[in-house]
Amino acid sequence: MIFVLVLVGDDLVEKILATMLLAAFLLCVSTPAFARTVQTQGNILQTASKDGSLKTFVGAVDQAGLRDTLSSGGPYTVFAPNDNAFNRLPSDKVNALLADKPKLAGVLKYHVVQGRYTSADLAKKGVVTALDGNQLKITSSDHAIAVNGAKIVKPDIPAGNGIIHIVDTVIMPSNL
């Protein structure tokens, strides 16, 4: 919407008042739209829960006792495997991980990096260190970025305490 204010006459006070009135009007009209775009972002787990493809990941974080870490700490970069990634694992391996809280926590910490890295940042890094202390190799091509071979299928999901990149594979540390 465009408004044009044409001020005629020589009275400077009238021109200033008319300009202030127009500015106040425009501020009132634009503020609700601006307020809708600047919403408070949820933390990593709240954001992941809203994405329909991360149910297994969110459940695993709860099972491993990492909810508080990913809800309040950070900033973190999380490589969250989607549900299809977990479904591709043999069911006996998933059940064994879910039954062994320390191993599950280790696998999940292998998917989390201290700091907030966008996909553009990652493409330049080459290597990042996971919360478990292991190195994750970042590779990039014209069409994709991968973390230890897991392709980022949905990058740069902002969260209040970090950023999420959805990956197509559960990344397993070499010690498991």
KESE-120200 format. One record per residue: residue number from 1; x, y, z of N, C-alpha, C in turn. Coordinates in steps of 0.2 Angstrom, whole numbers, padded with zeros to 4 digits. Example, Ala and Ser with C-alpha at 12.3 -4.5 7.8 and 13.67 -1.06 7.14 Angstrom:
rec i->1; nc1->0066; nc2->-0028; nc3->0039; cac1->0062; cac2->-0022; cac3->0039; cc1->0066; cc2->-0016; cc3->0039
rec i->2; nc1->0064; nc2->-0011; nc3->0035; cac1->0068; cac2->-0005; cac3->0036; cc1->0064; cc2->0000; cc3->0039
END
This chain:
rec i->1; nc1->0004; nc2->-0006; nc3->0000; cac1->0000; cac2->0000; cac3->0000; cc1->0005; cc2->0006; cc3->0000
rec i->2; nc1->0003; nc2->0011; nc3->-0004; cac1->0007; cac2->0017; cac3->-0005; cc1->0003; cc2->0023; cc3->-0004
rec i->3; nc1->0005; nc2->0027; nc3->0001; cac1->0002; cac2->0033; cac3->0002; cc1->0006; cc2->0039; cc3->-0001
rec i->4; nc1->0003; nc2->0044; nc3->-0003; cac1->0007; cac2->0050; cac3->-0006; cc1->0004; cc2->0056; cc3->-0002
rec i->5; nc1->0008; nc2->0060; nc3->0001; cac1->0006; cac2->0065; cac3->0005; cc1->0008; cc2->0072; cc3->0001
rec i->6; nc1->0003; nc2->0075; nc3->-0001; cac1->0005; cac2->0082; cac3->-0004; cc1->0003; cc2->0087; cc3->0000
rec i->7; nc1->0008; nc2->0091; nc3->0002; cac1->0007; cac2->0097; cac3->0006; cc1->0007; cc2->0103; cc3->0003
rec i->8; nc1->0002; nc2->0107; nc3->0003; cac1->0002; cac2->0113; cac3->0000; cc1->0001; cc2->0118; cc3->0005
rec i->9; nc1->0003; nc2->0124; nc3->0003; cac1->0003; cac2->0130; cac3->0008; cc1->0010; cc2->0131; cc3->0010
rec i->10; nc1->0010; nc2->0136; nc3->0014; cac1->0017; cac2->0138; cac3->0017; cc1->0018; cc2->0137; cc3->0024
rec i->11; nc1->0012; nc2->0135; nc3->0028; cac1->0013; cac2->0134; cac3->0035; cc1->0017; cc2->0128; cc3->0037
rec i->12; nc1->0023; nc2->0130; nc3->0039; cac1->0028; cac2->0124; cac3->0041; cc1->0025; cc2->0120; cc3->0047
rec i->13; nc1->0022; nc2->0123; nc3->0052; cac1->0019; cac2->0119; cac3->0057; cc1->0014; cc2->0114; cc3->0055
rec i->14; nc1->0009; nc2->0116; nc3->0050; cac1->0005; cac2->0112; cac3->0047; cc1->0008; cc2->0106; cc3->0043
rec i->15; nc1->0013; nc2->0107; nc3->0040; cac1->0017; cac2->0102; cac3->0036; cc1->0020; cc2->0097; cc3->0041
rec i->16; nc1->0023; nc2->0100; nc3->0046; cac1->0026; cac2->0095; cac3->0051; cc1->0021; cc2->0091; cc3->0055
rec i->17; nc1->0015; nc2->0094; nc3->0057; cac1->0010; cac2->0090; cac3->0060; cc1->0007; cc2->0085; cc3->0055
rec i->18; nc1->0006; nc2->0086; nc3->0049; cac1->0004; cac2->0082; cac3->0044; cc1->0009; cc2->0076; cc3->0043
rec i->19; nc1->0015; nc2->0077; nc3->0043; cac1->0020; cac2->0072; cac3->0042; cc1->0020; cc2->0068; cc3->0048
rec i->20; nc1->0020; nc2->0070; nc3->0054; cac1->0020; cac2->0066; cac3->0060; cc1->0013; cc2->0062; cc3->0060
rec i->21; nc1->0008; nc2->0065; nc3->0058; cac1->0002; cac2->0061; cac3->0058; cc1->0002; cc2->0055; cc3->0053
rec i->22; nc1->0005; nc2->0056; nc3->0047; cac1->0006; cac2->0051; cac3->0042; cc1->0011; cc2->0046; cc3->0045
rec i->23; nc1->0016; nc2->0048; nc3->0048; cac1->0021; cac2->0043; cac3->0051; cc1->0018; cc2->0039; cc3->0057
rec i->24; nc1->0014; nc2->0042; nc3->0061; cac1->0010; cac2->0038; cac3->0066; cc1->0006; cc2->0033; cc3->0063
rec i->25; nc1->0002; nc2->0035; nc3->0058; cac1->-0003; cac2->0030; cac3->0055; cc1->0001; cc2->0024; cc3->0052
rec i->26; nc1->0007; nc2->0026; nc3->0048; cac1->0010; cac2->0020; cac3->0045; cc1->0013; cc2->0016; cc3->0050
rec i->27; nc1->0015; nc2->0018; nc3->0056; cac1->0018; cac2->0014; cac3->0061; cc1->0013; cc2->0010; cc3->0064
rec i->28; nc1->0007; nc2->0012; nc3->0065; cac1->0001; cac2->0008; cac3->0068; cc1->-0001; cc2->0003; cc3->0063
rec i->29; nc1->-0001; nc2->0004; nc3->0056; cac1->-0003; cac2->-0001; cac3->0051; cc1->0003; cc2->-0006; cc3->0051
rec i->30; nc1->0009; nc2->-0004; nc3->0051; cac1->0014; cac2->-0009; cac3->0050; cc1->0016; cc2->-0013; cc3->0056
rec i->31; nc1->0015; nc2->-0011; nc3->0062; cac1->0017; cac2->-0014; cac3->0068; cc1->0014; cc2->-0021; cc3->0069
rec i->32; nc1->0008; nc2->-0022; nc3->0068; cac1->0005; cac2->-0029; cac3->0068; cc1->0009; cc2->-0034; cc3->0063
rec i->33; nc1->0010; nc2->-0032; nc3->0057; cac1->0013; cac2->-0036; cac3->0053; cc1->0020; cc2->-0038; cc3->0055
rec i->34; nc1->0024; nc2->-0033; nc3->0057; cac1->0031; cac2->-0034; cac3->0060; cc1->0031; cc2->-0038; cc3->0066
rec i->35; nc1->0026; nc2->-0038; nc3->0070; cac1->0026; cac2->-0042; cac3->0076; cc1->0025; cc2->-0049; cc3->0074
rec i->36; nc1->0021; nc2->-0050; nc3->0069; cac1->0019; cac2->-0057; cac3->0067; cc1->0026; cc2->-0061; cc3->0065
rec i->37; nc1->0030; nc2->-0057; nc3->0062; cac1->0036; cac2->-0060; cac3->0059; cc1->0042; cc2->-0061; cc3->0064
rec i->38; nc1->0042; nc2->-0057; nc3->0069; cac1->0047; cac2->-0058; cac3->0074; cc1->0044; cc2->-0062; cc3->0080
rec i->39; nc1->0043; nc2->-0068; nc3->0080; cac1->0041; cac2->-0072; cac3->0085; cc1->0046; cc2->-0076; cc3->0089
rec i->40; nc1->0045; nc2->-0077; nc3->0095; cac1->0050; cac2->-0081; cac3->0099; cc1->0051; cc2->-0088; cc3->0096
rec i->41; nc1->0057; nc2->-0090; nc3->0095; cac1->0058; cac2->-0097; cac3->0093; cc1->0059; cc2->-0101; cc3->0098
rec i->42; nc1->0056; nc2->-0107; nc3->0097; cac1->0057; cac2->-0112; cac3->0103; cc1->0064; cc2->-0115; cc3->0103
rec i->43; nc1->0065; nc2->-0119; nc3->0108; cac1->0072; cac2->-0122; cac3->0109; cc1->0072; cc2->-0128; cc3->0104
rec i->44; nc1->0078; nc2->-0131; nc3->0103; cac1->0079; cac2->-0136; cac3->0098; cc1->0074; cc2->-0142; cc3->0099
rec i->45; nc1->0072; nc2->-0144; nc3->0105; cac1->0067; cac2->-0149; cac3->0105; cc1->0060; cc2->-0147; cc3->0103
rec i->46; nc1->0059; nc2->-0141; nc3->0105; cac1->0052; cac2->-0139; cac3->0103; cc1->0052; cc2->-0138; cc3->0096
rec i->47; nc1->0057; nc2->-0135; nc3->0093; cac1->0057; cac2->-0135; cac3->0086; cc1->0057; cc2->-0141; cc3->0082
rec i->48; nc1->0061; nc2->-0146; nc3->0085; cac1->0061; cac2->-0153; cac3->0082; cc1->0054; cc2->-0156; cc3->0082
rec i->49; nc1->0051; nc2->-0155; nc3->0088; cac1->0044; cac2->-0158; cac3->0089; cc1->0039; cc2->-0156; cc3->0084
rec i->50; nc1->0040; nc2->-0150; nc3->0082; cac1->0035; cac2->-0147; cac3->0077; cc1->0036; cc2->-0150; cc3->0070
rec i->51; nc1->0042; nc2->-0152; nc3->0069; cac1->0043; cac2->-0155; cac3->0062; cc1->0041; cc2->-0162; cc3->0063
rec i->52; nc1->0036; nc2->-0164; nc3->0058; cac1->0033; cac2->-0171; cac3->0058; cc1->0038; cc2->-0177; cc3->0057
rec i->53; nc1->0044; nc2->-0175; nc3->0055; cac1->0048; cac2->-0181; cac3->0053; cc1->0054; cc2->-0182; cc3->0058
rec i->54; nc1->0053; nc2->-0180; nc3->0064; cac1->0058; cac2->-0181; cac3->0069; cc1->0056; cc2->-0184; cc3->0075
rec i->55; nc1->0050; nc2->-0188; nc3->0075; cac1->0047; cac2->-0190; cac3->0081; cc1->0052; cc2->-0195; cc3->0084
rec i->56; nc1->0055; nc2->-0200; nc3->0080; cac1->0060; cac2->-0205; cac3->0083; cc1->0066; cc2->-0201; cc3->0087
rec i->57; nc1->0068; nc2->-0196; nc3->0084; cac1->0074; cac2->-0192; cac3->0086; cc1->0072; cc2->-0189; cc3->0093
rec i->58; nc1->0066; nc2->-0186; nc3->0093; cac1->0064; cac2->-0182; cac3->0099; cc1->0063; cc2->-0188; cc3->0105
rec i->59; nc1->0060; nc2->-0193; nc3->0103; cac1->0059; cac2->-0199; cac3->0108; cc1->0066; cc2->-0201; cc3->0111
rec i->60; nc1->0070; nc2->-0202; nc3->0106; cac1->0077; cac2->-0205; cac3->0108; cc1->0081; cc2->-0200; cc3->0113
rec i->61; nc1->0080; nc2->-0193; nc3->0111; cac1->0083; cac2->-0188; cac3->0116; cc1->0080; cc2->-0189; cc3->0123
rec i->62; nc1->0073; nc2->-0190; nc3->0123; cac1->0070; cac2->-0191; cac3->0130; cc1->0073; cc2->-0197; cc3->0133
rec i->63; nc1->0073; nc2->-0202; nc3->0129; cac1->0075; cac2->-0209; cac3->0132; cc1->0082; cc2->-0209; cc3->0135
rec i->64; nc1->0086; nc2->-0205; nc3->0131; cac1->0094; cac2->-0204; cac3->0133; cc1->0095; cc2->-0199; cc3->0139
rec i->65; nc1->0090; nc2->-0196; nc3->0141; cac1->0090; cac2->-0191; cac3->0146; cc1->0094; cc2->-0184; cc3->0144
rec i->66; nc1->0093; nc2->-0183; nc3->0138; cac1->0096; cac2->-0177; cac3->0135; cc1->0092; cc2->-0171; cc3->0134
rec i->67; nc1->0085; nc2->-0171; nc3->0136; cac1->0081; cac2->-0166; cac3->0135; cc1->0083; cc2->-0159; cc3->0138
rec i->68; nc1->0085; nc2->-0159; nc3->0144; cac1->0087; cac2->-0153; cac3->0147; cc1->0093; cc2->-0150; cc3->0143
rec i->69; nc1->0098; nc2->-0154; nc3->0141; cac1->0104; cac2->-0152; cac3->0137; cc1->0102; cc2->-0148; cc3->0131
rec i->70; nc1->0097; nc2->-0151; nc3->0127; cac1->0095; cac2->-0148; cac3->0121; cc1->0090; cc2->-0143; cc3->0121
rec i->71; nc1->0087; nc2->-0143; nc3->0127; cac1->0081; cac2->-0138; cac3->0128; cc1->0084; cc2->-0131; cc3->0131
rec i->72; nc1->0089; nc2->-0131; nc3->0135; cac1->0092; cac2->-0125; cac3->0138; cc1->0099; cc2->-0123; cc3->0137
rec i->73; nc1->0103; nc2->-0128; nc3->0135; cac1->0110; cac2->-0127; cac3->0133; cc1->0111; cc2->-0124; cc3->0127
rec i->74; nc1->0117; nc2->-0123; nc3->0125; cac1->0118; cac2->-0121; cac3->0118; cc1->0123; cc2->-0114; cc3->0118
rec i->75; nc1->0123; nc2->-0112; nc3->0112; cac1->0120; cac2->-0114; cac3->0106; cc1->0123; cc2->-0120; cc3->0103
rec i->76; nc1->0119; nc2->-0124; nc3->0100; cac1->0121; cac2->-0131; cac3->0097; cc1->0119; cc2->-0131; cc3->0089
rec i->77; nc1->0122; nc2->-0135; nc3->0086; cac1->0121; cac2->-0137; cac3->0079; cc1->0119; cc2->-0144; cc3->0080
rec i->78; nc1->0113; nc2->-0146; nc3->0078; cac1->0110; cac2->-0153; cac3->0078; cc1->0109; cc2->-0156; cc3->0071
rec i->79; nc1->0112; nc2->-0162; nc3->0070; cac1->0111; cac2->-0166; cac3->0064; cc1->0106; cc2->-0171; cc3->0066
rec i->80; nc1->0100; nc2->-0169; nc3->0065; cac1->0094; cac2->-0174; cac3->0067; cc1->0092; cc2->-0179; cc3->0062
rec i->81; nc1->0093; nc2->-0185; nc3->0063; cac1->0091; cac2->-0190; cac3->0059; cc1->0083; cc2->-0190; cc3->0058
rec i->82; nc1->0081; nc2->-0190; nc3->0052; cac1->0073; cac2->-0191; cac3->0051; cc1->0071; cc2->-0198; cc3->0053
rec i->83; nc1->0064; nc2->-0198; nc3->0053; cac1->0061; cac2->-0205; cac3->0055; cc1->0063; cc2->-0210; cc3->0050
rec i->84; nc1->0064; nc2->-0209; nc3->0044; cac1->0066; cac2->-0214; cac3->0039; cc1->0073; cc2->-0216; cc3->0040
rec i->85; nc1->0077; nc2->-0212; nc3->0043; cac1->0084; cac2->-0214; cac3->0044; cc1->0084; cc2->-0219; cc3->0050
rec i->86; nc1->0080; nc2->-0218; nc3->0055; cac1->0079; cac2->-0223; cac3->0060; cc1->0076; cc2->-0229; cc3->0058
rec i->87; nc1->0071; nc2->-0229; nc3->0053; cac1->0068; cac2->-0235; cac3->0051; cc1->0072; cc2->-0239; cc3->0046
rec i->88; nc1->0078; nc2->-0236; nc3->0044; cac1->0083; cac2->-0240; cac3->0040; cc1->0087; cc2->-0244; cc3->0044
rec i->89; nc1->0088; nc2->-0242; nc3->0050; cac1->0092; cac2->-0246; cac3->0055; cc1->0089; cc2->-0253; cc3->0056
rec i->90; nc1->0092; nc2->-0258; nc3->0057; cac1->0089; cac2->-0265; cac3->0059; cc1->0086; cc2->-0264; cc3->0066
rec i->91; nc1->0080; nc2->-0266; nc3->0067; cac1->0076; cac2->-0265; cac3->0073; cc1->0079; cc2->-0268; cc3->0079
rec i->92; nc1->0083; nc2->-0273; nc3->0078; cac1->0087; cac2->-0276; cac3->0084; cc1->0092; cc2->-0271; cc3->0087
rec i->93; nc1->0095; nc2->-0267; nc3->0082; cac1->0100; cac2->-0262; cac3->0084; cc1->0096; cc2->-0256; cc3->0087
rec i->94; nc1->0091; nc2->-0254; nc3->0085; cac1->0087; cac2->-0248; cac3->0088; cc1->0085; cc2->-0250; cc3->0095
rec i->95; nc1->0082; nc2->-0256; nc3->0095; cac1->0080; cac2->-0259; cac3->0102; cc1->0085; cc2->-0259; cc3->0107
rec i->96; nc1->0091; nc2->-0261; nc3->0105; cac1->0097; cac2->-0262; cac3->0109; cc1->0099; cc2->-0255; cc3->0111
rec i->97; nc1->0099; nc2->-0250; nc3->0107; cac1->0101; cac2->-0243; cac3->0108; cc1->0096; cc2->-0240; cc3->0113
rec i->98; nc1->0090; nc2->-0241; nc3->0112; cac1->0085; cac2->-0238; cac3->0117; cc1->0085; cc2->-0242; cc3->0123
rec i->99; nc1->0087; nc2->-0248; nc3->0124; cac1->0088; cac2->-0251; cac3->0130; cc1->0095; cc2->-0249; cc3->0134
rec i->100; nc1->0099; nc2->-0246; nc3->0131; cac1->0106; cac2->-0245; cac3->0134; cc1->0107; cc2->-0237; cc3->0134
rec i->101; nc1->0104; nc2->-0234; nc3->0139; cac1->0104; cac2->-0227; cac3->0139; cc1->0111; cc2->-0223; cc3->0138
rec i->102; nc1->0117; nc2->-0226; nc3->0141; cac1->0123; cac2->-0223; cac3->0139; cc1->0125; cc2->-0223; cc3->0132
rec i->103; nc1->0124; nc2->-0229; nc3->0129; cac1->0125; cac2->-0229; cac3->0122; cc1->0121; cc2->-0225; cc3->0117
rec i->104; nc1->0115; nc2->-0225; nc3->0119; cac1->0110; cac2->-0220; cac3->0116; cc1->0112; cc2->-0213; cc3->0116
rec i->105; nc1->0114; nc2->-0211; nc3->0122; cac1->0116; cac2->-0204; cac3->0123; cc1->0123; cc2->-0203; cc3->0119
rec i->106; nc1->0127; nc2->-0208; nc3->0119; cac1->0133; cac2->-0207; cac3->0115; cc1->0132; cc2->-0206; cc3->0108
rec i->107; nc1->0127; nc2->-0210; nc3->0105; cac1->0125; cac2->-0209; cac3->0098; cc1->0122; cc2->-0202; cc3->0097
rec i->108; nc1->0118; nc2->-0200; nc3->0101; cac1->0115; cac2->-0194; cac3->0100; cc1->0119; cc2->-0188; cc3->0101
rec i->109; nc1->0124; nc2->-0188; nc3->0106; cac1->0129; cac2->-0183; cac3->0106; cc1->0134; cc2->-0183; cc3->0100
rec i->110; nc1->0134; nc2->-0188; nc3->0096; cac1->0138; cac2->-0188; cac3->0090; cc1->0135; cc2->-0184; cc3->0085
rec i->111; nc1->0128; nc2->-0182; nc3->0086; cac1->0124; cac2->-0179; cac3->0081; cc1->0124; cc2->-0171; cc3->0083
rec i->112; nc1->0127; nc2->-0169; nc3->0088; cac1->0127; cac2->-0162; cac3->0091; cc1->0134; cc2->-0159; cc3->0091
rec i->113; nc1->0134; nc2->-0153; nc3->0089; cac1->0140; cac2->-0149; cac3->0089; cc1->0139; cc2->-0143; cc3->0093
rec i->114; nc1->0144; nc2->-0141; nc3->0097; cac1->0144; cac2->-0134; cac3->0101; cc1->0144; cc2->-0129; cc3->0096
rec i->115; nc1->0140; nc2->-0124; nc3->0096; cac1->0140; cac2->-0118; cac3->0092; cc1->0134; cc2->-0118; cc3->0087
rec i->116; nc1->0133; nc2->-0113; nc3->0083; cac1->0128; cac2->-0112; cac3->0078; cc1->0131; cc2->-0112; cc3->0072
rec i->117; nc1->0130; nc2->-0117; nc3->0067; cac1->0133; cac2->-0117; cac3->0061; cc1->0128; cc2->-0118; cc3->0055
rec i->118; nc1->0127; nc2->-0113; nc3->0051; cac1->0122; cac2->-0114; cac3->0046; cc1->0126; cc2->-0119; cc3->0040
rec i->119; nc1->0122; nc2->-0121; nc3->0035; cac1->0124; cac2->-0125; cac3->0030; cc1->0130; cc2->-0122; cc3->0027
rec i->120; nc1->0130; nc2->-0115; nc3->0026; cac1->0135; cac2->-0111; cac3->0022; cc1->0142; cc2->-0112; cc3->0027
rec i->121; nc1->0141; nc2->-0111; nc3->0033; cac1->0146; cac2->-0111; cac3->0038; cc1->0149; cc2->-0118; cc3->0038
rec i->122; nc1->0145; nc2->-0124; nc3->0038; cac1->0148; cac2->-0130; cac3->0038; cc1->0151; cc2->-0132; cc3->0031
rec i->123; nc1->0149; nc2->-0129; nc3->0026; cac1->0152; cac2->-0131; cac3->0019; cc1->0160; cc2->-0128; cc3->0019
rec i->124; nc1->0161; nc2->-0123; nc3->0023; cac1->0168; cac2->-0120; cac3->0024; cc1->0172; cc2->-0124; cc3->0029
rec i->125; nc1->0169; nc2->-0127; nc3->0034; cac1->0172; cac2->-0130; cac3->0039; cc1->0177; cc2->-0136; cc3->0038
rec i->126; nc1->0174; nc2->-0141; nc3->0035; cac1->0177; cac2->-0147; cac3->0033; cc1->0177; cc2->-0152; cc3->0039
rec i->127; nc1->0178; nc2->-0150; nc3->0045; cac1->0178; cac2->-0154; cac3->0051; cc1->0175; cc2->-0150; cc3->0057
rec i->128; nc1->0170; nc2->-0154; nc3->0061; cac1->0168; cac2->-0151; cac3->0067; cc1->0168; cc2->-0156; cc3->0072
rec i->129; nc1->0168; nc2->-0154; nc3->0078; cac1->0169; cac2->-0159; cac3->0084; cc1->0162; cc2->-0160; cc3->0087
rec i->130; nc1->0160; nc2->-0166; nc3->0088; cac1->0153; cac2->-0167; cac3->0091; cc1->0154; cc2->-0167; cc3->0099
rec i->131; nc1->0148; nc2->-0167; nc3->0102; cac1->0148; cac2->-0166; cac3->0110; cc1->0152; cc2->-0172; cc3->0113
rec i->132; nc1->0152; nc2->-0178; nc3->0109; cac1->0156; cac2->-0184; cac3->0112; cc1->0163; cc2->-0183; cc3->0111
rec i->133; nc1->0166; nc2->-0178; nc3->0108; cac1->0173; cac2->-0177; cac3->0107; cc1->0175; cc2->-0180; cc3->0100
rec i->134; nc1->0171; nc2->-0184; nc3->0097; cac1->0173; cac2->-0186; cac3->0090; cc1->0173; cc2->-0181; cc3->0085
rec i->135; nc1->0177; nc2->-0182; nc3->0079; cac1->0176; cac2->-0177; cac3->0074; cc1->0171; cc2->-0180; cc3->0069
rec i->136; nc1->0168; nc2->-0175; nc3->0066; cac1->0163; cac2->-0176; cac3->0060; cc1->0166; cc2->-0173; cc3->0054
rec i->137; nc1->0166; nc2->-0177; nc3->0049; cac1->0169; cac2->-0174; cac3->0042; cc1->0163; cc2->-0171; cc3->0038
rec i->138; nc1->0164; nc2->-0165; nc3->0036; cac1->0159; cac2->-0161; cac3->0032; cc1->0161; cc2->-0162; cc3->0025
rec i->139; nc1->0157; nc2->-0164; nc3->0020; cac1->0159; cac2->-0164; cac3->0013; cc1->0153; cc2->-0160; cc3->0010
rec i->140; nc1->0155; nc2->-0156; nc3->0005; cac1->0150; cac2->-0153; cac3->0001; cc1->0151; cc2->-0153; cc3->-0007
rec i->141; nc1->0145; nc2->-0153; nc3->-0010; cac1->0146; cac2->-0153; cac3->-0017; cc1->0141; cc2->-0147; cc3->-0020
rec i->142; nc1->0140; nc2->-0147; nc3->-0026; cac1->0135; cac2->-0141; cac3->-0028; cc1->0128; cc2->-0142; cc3->-0026
rec i->143; nc1->0126; nc2->-0149; nc3->-0024; cac1->0119; cac2->-0150; cac3->-0023; cc1->0118; cc2->-0152; cc3->-0016
rec i->144; nc1->0123; nc2->-0154; nc3->-0012; cac1->0122; cac2->-0157; cac3->-0005; cc1->0128; cc2->-0156; cc3->-0001
rec i->145; nc1->0126; nc2->-0156; nc3->0006; cac1->0131; cac2->-0156; cac3->0011; cc1->0130; cc2->-0162; cc3->0015
rec i->146; nc1->0135; nc2->-0166; nc3->0017; cac1->0135; cac2->-0172; cac3->0021; cc1->0139; cc2->-0172; cc3->0027
rec i->147; nc1->0137; nc2->-0175; nc3->0032; cac1->0141; cac2->-0176; cac3->0038; cc1->0142; cc2->-0183; cc3->0039
rec i->148; nc1->0148; nc2->-0185; nc3->0039; cac1->0150; cac2->-0192; cac3->0039; cc1->0146; cc2->-0196; cc3->0034
rec i->149; nc1->0145; nc2->-0193; nc3->0029; cac1->0141; cac2->-0197; cac3->0024; cc1->0133; cc2->-0196; cc3->0024
rec i->150; nc1->0131; nc2->-0194; nc3->0030; cac1->0124; cac2->-0192; cac3->0030; cc1->0122; cc2->-0186; cc3->0027
rec i->151; nc1->0118; nc2->-0186; nc3->0022; cac1->0116; cac2->-0180; cac3->0018; cc1->0111; cc2->-0176; cc3->0022
rec i->152; nc1->0112; nc2->-0170; nc3->0022; cac1->0108; cac2->-0165; cac3->0025; cc1->0102; cc2->-0164; cc3->0020
rec i->153; nc1->0096; nc2->-0166; nc3->0022; cac1->0090; cac2->-0166; cac3->0017; cc1->0086; cc2->-0159; cc3->0019
rec i->154; nc1->0086; nc2->-0157; nc3->0025; cac1->0083; cac2->-0150; cac3->0026; cc1->0087; cc2->-0146; cc3->0031
rec i->155; nc1->0091; nc2->-0141; nc3->0028; cac1->0096; cac2->-0137; cac3->0032; cc1->0093; cc2->-0131; cc3->0035
rec i->156; nc1->0097; nc2->-0129; nc3->0040; cac1->0096; cac2->-0122; cac3->0042; cc1->0089; cc2->-0121; cc3->0046
rec i->157; nc1->0087; nc2->-0125; nc3->0050; cac1->0080; cac2->-0124; cac3->0054; cc1->0082; cc2->-0120; cc3->0060
rec i->158; nc1->0080; nc2->-0114; nc3->0061; cac1->0082; cac2->-0110; cac3->0067; cc1->0079; cc2->-0112; cc3->0073
rec i->159; nc1->0082; nc2->-0112; nc3->0079; cac1->0079; cac2->-0113; cac3->0085; cc1->0082; cc2->-0108; cc3->0090
rec i->160; nc1->0079; nc2->-0107; nc3->0095; cac1->0081; cac2->-0102; cac3->0100; cc1->0088; cc2->-0103; cc3->0103
rec i->161; nc1->0090; nc2->-0109; nc3->0104; cac1->0096; cac2->-0111; cac3->0106; cc1->0101; cc2->-0115; cc3->0101
rec i->162; nc1->0100; nc2->-0114; nc3->0095; cac1->0104; cac2->-0117; cac3->0090; cc1->0101; cc2->-0117; cc3->0083
rec i->163; nc1->0103; nc2->-0122; nc3->0080; cac1->0100; cac2->-0123; cac3->0073; cc1->0100; cc2->-0131; cc3->0072
rec i->164; nc1->0095; nc2->-0133; nc3->0068; cac1->0094; cac2->-0140; cac3->0066; cc1->0095; cc2->-0141; cc3->0059
rec i->165; nc1->0099; nc2->-0147; nc3->0057; cac1->0099; cac2->-0149; cac3->0050; cc1->0097; cc2->-0156; cc3->0050
rec i->166; nc1->0092; nc2->-0157; nc3->0046; cac1->0089; cac2->-0164; cac3->0046; cc1->0093; cc2->-0168; cc3->0041
rec i->167; nc1->0095; nc2->-0174; nc3->0044; cac1->0100; cac2->-0179; cac3->0039; cc1->0096; cc2->-0185; cc3->0038
rec i->168; nc1->0098; nc2->-0189; nc3->0033; cac1->0095; cac2->-0195; cac3->0030; cc1->0097; cc2->-0201; cc3->0033
rec i->169; nc1->0102; nc2->-0201; nc3->0038; cac1->0106; cac2->-0207; cac3->0040; cc1->0107; cc2->-0205; cc3->0048
rec i->170; nc1->0106; nc2->-0211; nc3->0052; cac1->0109; cac2->-0210; cac3->0059; cc1->0116; cc2->-0211; cc3->0058
rec i->171; nc1->0120; nc2->-0206; nc3->0061; cac1->0127; cac2->-0206; cac3->0061; cc1->0130; cc2->-0210; cc3->0067
rec i->172; nc1->0133; nc2->-0216; nc3->0066; cac1->0136; cac2->-0220; cac3->0071; cc1->0143; cc2->-0219; cc3->0072
rec i->173; nc1->0145; nc2->-0218; nc3->0079; cac1->0152; cac2->-0217; cac3->0080; cc1->0156; cc2->-0224; cc3->0079
rec i->174; nc1->0162; nc2->-0223; nc3->0077; cac1->0166; cac2->-0229; cac3->0076; cc1->0166; cc2->-0234; cc3->0082
rec i->175; nc1->0166; nc2->-0231; nc3->0088; cac1->0167; cac2->-0236; cac3->0094; cc1->0160; cc2->-0240; cc3->0095
rec i->176; nc1->0155; nc2->-0239; nc3->0091; cac1->0149; cac2->-0243; cac3->0093; cc1->0148; cc2->-0248; cc3->0087
END
